[in-house]
Each structure stands twice: as C-alpha cells, then as structure tokens.
Amino acid sequence: MDLPERRGVEKTAFTDPVSGREIWRLTRSSVMADRHTYYDVNPWSPDGRQIVFSSARVEDVTTPERDLLYTNRGAIYLMDAEAFEISPLAPDAHYQTHNGAFTAWHPDGSAVFFTHASGEIARVDVRTRQVQRIEGKMRQISPDGTTIVWTENHEVPLAERGVYIMGLDGSGARQIVSTQAVYDVTPNKDLFTVDEVTVGNTKWTPDSQHMLLTIWVRLFERPGQFSVPGIERSLYVANRDGSGLRWLTHFGHHHSWTPDARSVLYCDWLDPDAKRHPRLFLIDFDGTNKRVVIDEPLGGHPLMSPDGTRVVTWDDEGVILVDVGEGRSEHLATFGEGFDQSHRGTHPHPVWKADGSQILYNSAQTGHSQLYLLPMDQ
C-alpha cells in the first residue's frame, strides 16, 4: 500500500487562547487524517508507554456507508508516549471517519487488533509486526483478555440478531443475548416492534463479569431518526455469558461505566420528550438512584476519570472537564472556528490515560482530524 513515509516526531505545543492551557498537537500531517478509536477504547498500551492510532490519506476517505465515509487504504501506527516518535505498525486497514480502524490493545500489550480491509479482524504482533486475520467482528475485547464481543442486526434474520462473543482467535463464536430477549424485557415495547430494534454499544465492566448494551428504535430512519420521543433508547445490563439480562433505564445517548462499575454515566435530557435541557446523569448498577451529575447543559461522550472525581466530555466549542465534587465545569481546550463534528466529520472522543495524567482527543480545527493531548498536571 502506497502511503507517505511517516516516522519521527510530529509533536508541537501551543497555548489554548481561551483556557490558557498548554496543548500538545501530536500529529500534523498535511495529507493524512489521524484518529484514535473511541472514548471507551483506551489508545494507550496497558503499560502506558505507547499510543496506537489509525490513519488514512484524506483524499482516499470518500466512500459512503450509512452516515460514515471510509477507505480500505488505511494504516495503523504506534507513537512512543514519552518521546512521541511515530512508527508504522500495519497496513491494509479499513478506516472510517467515526473511529478510524477501530484499533484496540490486547490487555497484555502484546498485540493490537483492528478492522482489516477485508472486513475481518486483524491481530498484529507489536514486536514482530506479523498480522493474523480472524474471521468475525469486534466491538470490544474483555479486560481479562479472553473474549471479543460484537452485535448483529438487520443484516441477518431476526433470530440471528443480538449480542455475540468468541475467543480472541475467533473460536467458539455464539449468541449470548438475542434481540428478541432484549425486546421482551423492554418496558415500553408496545410502542414499536422487535424488527425496529437495533442492539449495540456493548461495554464490559473492568472485571469482565458484566456488560452494558443498548437499543435504538428505528435507528436509520431519515428524516426523523428518533421518532419515538423520549423512549427510543434504553440501557441494559447482562452477565458476561448473557444471563441475568435486565433493563436499566431509558437514556439519551452515549454511556460508560464509572471506574468502580457501581454506576453508569450517560447523557439524557431533563425533558426527554422534547429533547430539551441536556444533562449528564448517573444511575446505579441496580437501576436506582438516578441523578444529575451537574446542572449544566452538557452532553458529548462522557467518560469519568480513573479516580472517579472528574468527567471529560465535549461540545461544539471544545473539550470540557467537569469536577463532580465541586459541581463545576470548564473548557480545557477550544476548537477555534470549529469543524464538522458529524460521523462524516470528526468526533473528538476525549479519553483518559489510565493514570489520569493526560487526555487524548481528535480535532479537525486545522482542516482534518489530528491527535491532540492535554497534560492534566497543569
């Protein structure tokens, strides 16, 4: 695959004109768009020494698929997390505008998984650079390093839709939760049919014993994607083998576990029917104690800090930090004149380093998606 030679350090530093904070721009290619995966998939290696990201020529990312653009000419790179030196890891990646090639570290740091141009999962050995292709799909790797989870929806018959797991080598693939089972425990299922349900966004607890999953109703209808006001999305909890499935709450969008897995952080509205007054919410593992995190109009992709004291999120203007205890927020980084933040543009997806010392995010404030880092010891 013919990609520009890319090695060495691209990092520069600047001061945000609004917050006064120092920000490190880690990538600065004039022709390549760079992305880390997602706000709930950590780009740092387990030992914190490397950052994985995916990249593609801006001019290649043009093929439409649903609400995304993609190319099969992407590539995977590693960056030294201290020296910030970039080195190539693997070619032939399926790269799209929402979360790149969906790179994910093996929990022992020996390999990186990503979406191959063939549509299969690829596993690349970090030391040897050897690539193994695995038949199947991937949403997340369990923190214990044993299991891949993914979902199947309207591309297959109803009986085959739902949540699946398999081993990291592709073995033992099986359905653990059916879409029908999710529909059956949904309290307002009389308002829509099971065929209108999409299941997705599975998220493991840190101990790998439970997972969150969601439904959307009439997900890809246009216009009026969300045509069942206030109740078109729900959160559920299941055990790792799919048993114990239960409905947790209706919610607006984007959710994540708190670090201790005792609560779920998510976005919703104070008036969900009219979608007015957005807020960040917490709800306990058992579905009780729903509460507002901060009485400010925040949304984005919220992620709690490893110590549970702060939340990082974003809006059209920039990256936001919420102090949970003090009930206040501030913009840490601003996006200048802004950019397209749709799935065909650039989602910032700010994500914490495991020790809480840094936040990595995507931004297209200079023209196309690049990687930026906020040191949090300022």
C-alpha positions as CSV (number, residue, x, y, z in Angstrom):
1,M,0.0,0.0,0.0
2,D,1.5,3.3,-1.1
3,L,1.4,5.6,1.9
4,P,3.7,8.6,2.8
5,E,6.7,7.6,4.8
6,R,5.9,8.5,8.4
7,R,8.4,8.3,11.1
8,G,9.8,10.5,13.8
9,V,8.2,13.2,15.9
10,E,5.4,15.5,14.8
11,K,4.6,16.9,18.2
12,T,4.3,20.7,18.7
13,A,2.9,22.6,21.7
14,F,0.7,25.7,21.8
15,T,-1.4,27.6,24.4
16,D,-5.1,27.5,24.1
17,P,-6.3,31.1,23.6
18,V,-9.3,30.7,25.9
19,S,-8.2,28.3,28.7
20,G,-4.6,29.3,28.7
21,R,-3.6,25.7,29.0
22,E,-0.7,24.1,27.1
23,I,-1.9,21.6,24.5
24,W,0.3,19.2,22.6
25,R,-0.6,18.6,19.0
26,L,0.8,15.1,18.4
27,T,0.3,14.6,14.7
28,R,0.4,17.2,11.9
29,S,0.4,15.5,8.5
30,S,-0.8,17.7,5.7
31,V,-2.3,14.7,3.8
32,M,-3.1,12.1,6.5
33,A,-6.2,12.1,8.8
34,D,-5.4,10.5,12.2
35,R,-7.8,9.1,14.8
36,H,-7.8,7.2,18.0
37,T,-10.7,4.7,18.2
38,Y,-13.4,5.8,20.7
39,Y,-13.9,7.3,24.1
40,D,-14.3,3.9,25.7
41,V,-11.4,2.2,24.0
42,N,-8.1,3.3,25.5
43,P,-5.4,4.1,22.9
44,W,-2.5,3.8,25.4
45,S,-0.9,0.4,25.8
46,P,-1.5,-1.3,29.1
47,D,1.9,-0.1,30.4
48,G,1.2,3.4,29.2
49,R,4.3,3.6,27.0
50,Q,2.7,3.6,23.5
51,I,-0.3,5.1,21.8
52,V,-2.0,3.4,18.9
53,F,-3.9,5.2,16.2
54,S,-5.1,4.8,12.7
55,S,-4.6,7.0,9.7
56,A,-5.5,7.4,6.0
57,R,-5.0,9.8,3.2
58,V,-7.7,12.5,3.4
59,E,-8.3,12.2,-0.4
60,D,-9.0,8.4,0.0
61,V,-11.7,8.7,2.7
62,T,-14.6,9.2,0.3
63,T,-16.7,6.1,0.0
64,P,-20.1,6.5,1.8
65,E,-21.5,3.8,4.1
66,R,-24.6,4.8,6.1
67,D,-23.6,8.0,7.9
68,L,-19.8,7.4,7.5
69,L,-17.1,7.7,4.9
70,Y,-14.4,5.1,4.6
71,T,-11.4,3.7,2.7
72,N,-9.7,0.3,2.7
73,R,-6.4,2.0,2.3
74,G,-5.8,2.9,6.0
75,A,-2.8,2.1,8.2
76,I,-2.0,1.6,11.9
77,Y,0.7,3.5,13.7
78,L,2.3,3.4,17.1
79,M,3.6,6.5,19.0
80,D,6.0,6.5,21.9
81,A,4.1,8.0,24.7
82,E,7.1,9.9,26.1
83,A,9.3,10.7,23.1
84,F,6.2,10.9,20.7
85,E,8.1,9.2,17.9
86,I,5.8,7.6,15.3
87,S,6.4,4.3,13.7
88,P,4.3,2.2,11.3
89,L,2.6,-0.9,12.7
90,A,0.4,-2.4,10.0
91,P,-1.1,-1.5,6.5
92,D,-4.4,-2.6,4.9
93,A,-6.8,-1.2,7.4
94,H,-10.5,-0.5,6.9
95,Y,-10.5,3.2,8.1
96,Q,-13.7,5.2,8.6
97,T,-14.5,8.7,9.7
98,H,-16.1,7.9,13.1
99,N,-13.4,5.8,14.8
100,G,-10.7,5.1,12.3
101,A,-9.8,1.4,12.0
102,F,-11.1,0.6,15.5
103,T,-7.7,-0.2,17.0
104,A,-7.7,-2.0,20.4
105,W,-4.9,-3.2,22.5
106,H,-4.7,-6.8,23.8
107,P,-4.8,-6.4,27.6
108,D,-1.3,-7.8,27.9
109,G,0.1,-5.3,25.4
110,S,1.5,-7.9,23.0
111,A,-0.8,-7.1,20.1
112,V,-3.2,-4.6,18.6
113,F,-6.5,-5.6,17.0
114,F,-8.1,-3.6,14.2
115,T,-10.5,-3.8,11.3
116,H,-8.8,-5.2,8.2
117,A,-9.5,-4.0,4.7
118,S,-11.0,-7.5,4.0
119,G,-13.7,-6.8,6.7
120,E,-12.1,-9.4,9.0
121,I,-10.5,-8.7,12.4
122,A,-6.7,-8.3,12.2
123,R,-4.3,-9.0,15.0
124,V,-0.8,-7.5,14.7
125,D,2.0,-8.6,16.9
126,V,3.6,-5.4,18.3
127,R,7.1,-6.9,18.4
128,T,7.3,-8.8,15.1
129,R,4.7,-6.8,13.1
130,Q,3.2,-10.0,11.9
131,V,-0.5,-9.8,11.0
132,Q,-3.1,-12.6,11.6
133,R,-6.6,-12.3,10.2
134,I,-9.5,-13.6,12.2
135,E,-13.0,-14.2,10.8
136,G,-15.6,-12.2,12.7
137,K,-16.4,-8.7,14.0
138,M,-15.3,-6.8,17.1
139,R,-16.8,-4.2,19.4
140,Q,-14.6,-4.7,22.5
141,I,-12.1,-7.0,24.0
142,S,-12.9,-8.1,27.5
143,P,-10.4,-6.6,30.1
144,D,-9.4,-10.1,31.1
145,G,-8.1,-10.7,27.5
146,T,-10.2,-13.8,26.7
147,T,-13.3,-12.6,24.8
148,I,-14.4,-10.5,21.9
149,V,-18.0,-9.1,21.9
150,W,-19.9,-7.7,19.0
151,T,-23.5,-7.4,17.8
152,E,-25.5,-8.5,14.7
153,N,-28.5,-6.5,13.5
154,H,-30.6,-6.0,10.3
155,E,-28.0,-7.6,8.0
156,V,-29.2,-11.0,9.3
157,P,-32.6,-12.7,10.1
158,L,-34.3,-11.7,13.3
159,A,-33.4,-15.0,15.1
160,E,-29.7,-14.3,14.5
161,R,-29.7,-10.7,15.8
162,G,-28.2,-9.9,19.1
163,V,-25.0,-10.0,21.1
164,Y,-22.2,-12.4,20.3
165,I,-18.9,-13.5,21.9
166,M,-15.9,-15.5,20.8
167,G,-12.4,-16.2,21.7
168,L,-9.6,-13.9,20.6
169,D,-8.6,-16.4,18.0
170,G,-12.1,-16.5,16.5
171,S,-13.1,-19.7,18.2
172,G,-16.3,-20.5,20.0
173,A,-18.5,-17.8,18.4
174,R,-22.0,-17.9,19.8
175,Q,-25.0,-15.7,20.5
176,I,-25.4,-14.9,24.2
177,V,-28.3,-12.4,24.1
178,S,-30.9,-12.3,21.3
179,T,-32.6,-9.1,20.1
180,Q,-35.9,-10.8,20.9
181,A,-34.8,-11.3,24.6
182,V,-33.8,-7.6,24.8
183,Y,-37.1,-6.5,23.4
184,D,-39.0,-8.8,25.8
185,V,-37.6,-7.0,28.9
186,T,-38.2,-3.5,27.5
187,P,-41.0,-1.8,29.4
188,N,-42.4,0.2,26.5
189,K,-42.1,-2.4,23.8
190,D,-45.8,-1.9,22.9
191,L,-44.7,1.3,21.1
192,F,-42.6,-0.4,18.5
193,T,-41.9,-3.8,17.0
194,V,-38.9,-6.1,17.6
195,D,-37.9,-5.6,14.0
196,E,-37.4,-1.9,14.6
197,V,-34.8,-2.5,17.3
198,T,-31.0,-2.2,16.8
199,V,-28.8,-3.6,19.6
200,G,-25.3,-2.3,20.1
201,N,-22.6,-0.4,22.1
202,T,-21.7,-3.3,24.4
203,K,-19.3,-2.3,27.2
204,W,-17.5,-4.5,29.7
205,T,-17.1,-3.8,33.4
206,P,-13.4,-3.6,34.4
207,D,-13.7,-7.1,35.9
208,S,-15.2,-8.6,32.7
209,Q,-18.1,-10.0,34.6
210,H,-20.9,-7.8,33.2
211,M,-21.7,-5.7,30.2
212,L,-23.9,-2.8,29.2
213,L,-25.8,-2.9,26.0
214,T,-28.2,-0.5,24.3
215,I,-31.1,-0.5,21.9
216,W,-32.1,2.2,19.4
217,V,-35.5,2.3,17.8
218,R,-35.7,2.9,14.1
219,L,-32.1,3.9,14.1
220,F,-31.5,4.6,10.4
221,E,-34.8,6.2,9.5
222,R,-34.3,9.5,7.7
223,P,-35.6,12.1,8.3
224,G,-36.7,12.0,11.9
225,Q,-34.2,9.3,13.0
226,F,-35.7,9.3,16.5
227,S,-39.4,9.1,16.0
228,V,-40.4,7.6,19.4
229,P,-39.9,10.7,21.6
230,G,-38.1,10.2,24.9
231,I,-38.0,6.4,24.9
232,E,-36.3,5.3,21.7
233,R,-33.1,4.3,23.5
234,S,-32.6,2.0,26.5
235,L,-29.7,0.7,28.6
236,Y,-29.5,-2.9,29.8
237,V,-27.1,-5.0,31.9
238,A,-26.2,-8.6,31.4
239,N,-23.7,-11.1,32.8
240,R,-20.7,-12.0,30.7
241,D,-22.5,-15.1,29.4
242,G,-25.7,-13.3,28.6
243,S,-27.6,-14.5,31.7
244,G,-29.3,-12.1,34.0
245,L,-30.4,-9.6,31.3
246,R,-32.4,-6.7,32.7
247,W,-33.5,-3.3,31.6
248,L,-31.7,-0.4,33.4
249,T,-33.2,2.9,32.1
250,H,-34.2,4.9,29.1
251,F,-31.4,7.3,28.1
252,G,-30.5,9.9,25.5
253,H,-27.1,8.9,24.1
254,H,-23.6,7.8,25.0
255,H,-22.8,5.9,28.2
256,S,-19.9,4.5,30.1
257,W,-19.2,2.7,33.3
258,T,-17.8,4.5,36.3
259,P,-14.3,3.1,37.2
260,D,-15.7,1.0,40.1
261,A,-18.6,-0.2,37.9
262,R,-21.1,0.7,40.6
263,S,-22.8,3.3,38.3
264,V,-23.3,4.1,34.7
265,L,-22.7,7.6,33.3
266,Y,-24.8,8.7,30.4
267,C,-26.4,11.7,28.5
268,D,-30.1,12.5,28.6
269,W,-32.5,15.4,28.8
270,L,-34.5,16.8,31.7
271,D,-37.3,16.9,29.2
272,P,-36.7,13.8,27.0
273,D,-39.9,14.1,25.0
274,A,-39.0,17.5,23.6
275,K,-35.2,16.8,23.9
276,R,-34.7,20.0,25.9
277,H,-32.2,20.7,28.7
278,P,-29.4,18.2,28.1
279,R,-27.6,16.9,31.2
280,L,-25.1,14.3,32.3
281,F,-26.7,11.6,34.6
282,L,-25.6,8.7,36.8
283,I,-27.6,5.7,37.7
284,D,-26.5,2.9,40.0
285,F,-25.8,-0.7,38.8
286,D,-29.2,-1.9,40.1
287,G,-31.2,0.8,38.3
288,T,-31.8,3.0,41.3
289,N,-30.5,6.4,42.4
290,K,-30.7,8.2,39.1
291,R,-29.3,11.7,39.5
292,V,-27.9,14.7,37.6
293,V,-24.1,15.0,37.7
294,I,-24.0,18.7,37.2
295,D,-26.8,21.2,36.5
296,E,-25.4,22.4,33.2
297,P,-26.4,21.7,29.6
298,L,-23.7,19.1,28.8
299,G,-23.7,16.1,26.5
300,G,-21.0,14.7,24.3
301,H,-19.2,11.4,25.0
302,P,-18.8,11.5,28.8
303,L,-16.0,9.5,30.5
304,M,-15.2,9.5,34.2
305,S,-11.6,9.9,35.3
306,P,-9.8,6.8,36.7
307,D,-10.2,8.2,40.3
308,G,-13.9,9.0,39.8
309,T,-13.6,12.7,40.6
310,R,-13.9,14.3,37.1
311,V,-15.7,13.7,33.8
312,V,-14.3,14.7,30.4
313,T,-16.8,15.5,27.6
314,W,-17.1,17.9,24.7
315,D,-19.4,20.3,22.8
316,D,-19.2,22.3,19.6
317,E,-16.7,24.7,21.2
318,G,-14.2,22.3,22.8
319,V,-13.2,19.7,25.4
320,I,-14.9,20.1,28.8
321,L,-13.8,19.0,32.2
322,V,-16.4,18.5,35.0
323,D,-15.4,18.5,38.6
324,V,-18.0,16.1,40.1
325,G,-17.5,17.0,43.7
326,E,-17.5,20.8,43.2
327,G,-20.2,20.7,40.5
328,R,-18.5,23.0,38.1
329,S,-17.2,22.7,34.5
330,E,-14.6,24.4,32.3
331,H,-13.4,24.3,28.8
332,L,-9.9,22.8,28.8
333,A,-9.3,23.1,25.0
334,T,-11.2,25.1,22.4
335,F,-11.7,24.2,18.7
336,G,-11.2,27.7,17.2
337,E,-13.6,28.3,14.4
338,G,-14.9,24.7,14.7
339,F,-15.3,21.8,12.3
340,D,-17.8,19.2,11.1
341,Q,-18.5,17.0,14.2
342,S,-20.8,14.6,12.4
343,H,-19.9,10.9,11.8
344,R,-18.6,12.0,8.4
345,G,-16.5,14.7,10.0
346,T,-14.5,14.4,13.3
347,H,-15.7,13.3,16.7
348,P,-13.3,14.5,19.4
349,H,-13.8,11.4,21.6
350,P,-11.7,12.6,24.6
351,V,-10.2,9.7,26.6
352,W,-8.3,9.5,29.8
353,K,-4.9,7.8,30.2
354,A,-5.2,5.1,32.8
355,D,-3.4,7.1,35.5
356,G,-5.5,10.2,34.8
357,S,-2.5,12.3,33.9
358,Q,-3.4,13.0,30.3
359,I,-6.4,13.3,27.9
360,L,-6.1,12.5,24.2
361,Y,-8.7,13.7,21.7
362,N,-9.2,14.1,18.0
363,S,-9.7,17.6,16.4
364,A,-10.0,18.9,12.8
365,Q,-9.5,22.5,13.8
366,T,-6.6,22.8,11.3
367,G,-8.5,21.2,8.5
368,H,-8.7,17.4,9.1
369,S,-8.6,15.0,12.0
370,Q,-5.3,15.0,14.0
371,L,-4.4,13.9,17.6
372,Y,-4.2,16.4,20.4
373,L,-3.2,15.8,24.1
374,L,-3.9,17.7,27.3
375,P,-1.4,17.3,30.1
376,M,-3.5,17.3,33.3
377,D,-0.7,18.2,35.7
378,Q,-1.1,21.9,34.8
